[in-house]
Amino acid sequence: MYTATSGMAVQGRRFGFDRSEALEWFAERQLSDGLSLEVAPAQVSFGLKANSYVLSSRAGRIYIGTESCDLAALRRYRDDRPAVDIALLPIDGSQLFGRSLVMDAGQAIEGARILGARILIPFHYALRALPPILRMPTGLPDLLRLSAECSDVAVVPLNTGQRWSTELHRGPV
């Protein structure tokens, strides 16, 4: 298990992930002969560091935006890195006591563009608001409405456990 902080790695080991390791931004690991992992910068929120990850293989590159909130972090990553094919990004714009935790639907589309992704798989849109503590200003309907206005990023919402293959979506999006 790879984490953003040593404290998270220690907690992972307590829960049975014996090989938990904290990775710094831009660290790389070879997961198998054909699959590598790179840590992409995310942000520090409420004093806690977050990581995002890029999985790369001969078939393509996938960005996993975990708790992505900061578009500047995506730009910093792309400054000297190639485009990704698919971006998995949060979309609900969760706010805790008014402070943003993750990007909203519009930022997710912009984030996919920054990363060079032609496919955006959204997540982080099934939480329930707990006003005034926790707000989610956008959701899947907002993302789908916004994506109808753009032709450069295809949005592929998936249900929990749903299998999906990029072969089904090759060609113009």
N, C-alpha and C positions, 0 to 999 in steps of 0.2 A: 504494500500500500504506500502510495506517495502522498505527502502532505505539504502544506505551506509552512508549518512551524514545527519545531522540535517537540513542543508540548502536545501537538496533535499526534505526532508519531508515537510518543510515549503512551498516549491514551489508546491509540490503535493497537499497540502491543498488549496493553491490558485487556483488550477485547479479543485477543487471539490472532491479530495480524502480526505474526512474529517478525516479519521482514519490513516493518514500517520504516519509512525514511523521509525526512524533511528535505525538500529540494528547493534550491534558490532559483530565482527567475533566470531563464535561459539555460538551465541545466538540461542535459540530455541523457537518456538511457536507451539502450538497445533492448527491447523486450523479447525479440525473437529474430531469426535470420532476416525476415522481411518486414519487421514492424519496429518503429522507433517512437519514442516519446520525447517531447520537448516541453519544458515549462515556459509558458508565456506570462509576461507580467499582467497582473490584474490591478488590485488597489489595496490600500490599507484603510479599513473602515472601523471606526470605534476602537482603534488601536490594534485590530486584528488583520494580519496579512492574508490575502487570498491569492491563489494560483489559478491560472487557466492552463489548458494543456492542448498540444497539437500532436495528433497521431499521424504518422507518415508511413506509407508503404508504396510499392510500385503502382498500386491502383489509384493513389491520390492522398490528399491531406485533409484532415478533419480537425477543426478548431472546436474545443469544448470550453465554453465560457463560464463555467461554474457560477460564481457570484459576480459576474461582470457588471460593472456600473460605469466605468471610466473609459470613454471613447479615446482619450489621450493614450491610454495603455495599449489599445489596439493599434493606434498610429505608431507608437513607439516600437511595437513588435514588427509591424510591416516596414519600418524604415530600412531594414536590411534583410528581410525574410521574404521568400516567395509567397504568392497568393495561396490560399487554401481553396479546396473545392466545395466543402460543406462547412457551414458554421452552425453549431448548436448554441443558442443564446437564450437567456431569460428574457421575458417580455412584459411582466406585469408592473414594473416600476415600483416594486415594494418600497415603502417608506416606513421606517421605525421612528416614531416621535418626530416626523418631518424630515428625517435624514434618509437620503436614497440608499437603498441596499443593492438594487439591481436596476438595469436599464429598463426603459419602457418600450412599447411596441415600435415607435418611430426610431428610437435610438438603436434598436435591434436591427432594423433594416439598414440604417446607416452603418452600423457595425459590420454587417455582412458585406456591404460595399467596400468599406475600408480594408477588410480582410481579403477582398477579391473573390469572395464566395458567390457562386451562382445559385446555391441552394441554402436556405435558412430553415433549420428545424427548431421550432420554438419549444421552450419548456418554462417552468416556473410560472404557471398561470392558473393553478388550481387551488391556491391558498385562499383562505377566507379572511376578509378584513376584520379588524378588531378596533373600530374607531374609539378614541382618537389615537390609540397606540400604534396600530399597524394598518396602513392603507395600501391598496393596490389600484392605482389610477387607470391602468390599461389592462387589456386582456386579449384573448384570441380574436374576438370579433373586431377589435381595433386593428390588430395586426392584419387580418384578412382584408379589411377595408383599405388600409394603406397599401397593402401589396397589390391590390387590384389596379392601383395607379402607377405601378412601376413594372417595367418589363425586364429589368436586369437581374432581379432576385426572385426565384421561385420559393414560395413558402410551402413546406410540407409538414403539416401538423400530424402527429402520430398519437394514437391512443396508447395507454399504458400496456406494455407487452406486445404491441403491434410490430410485426416484422416489416422491414422495408428494404428494397434493393435499389441502388442507383441505376441498375440496368433498366429499370422501368421508366426512368426519367432522363435518359440520354437524349441529346439533340437540343434544339432551341427550347428555351424555357420562357 
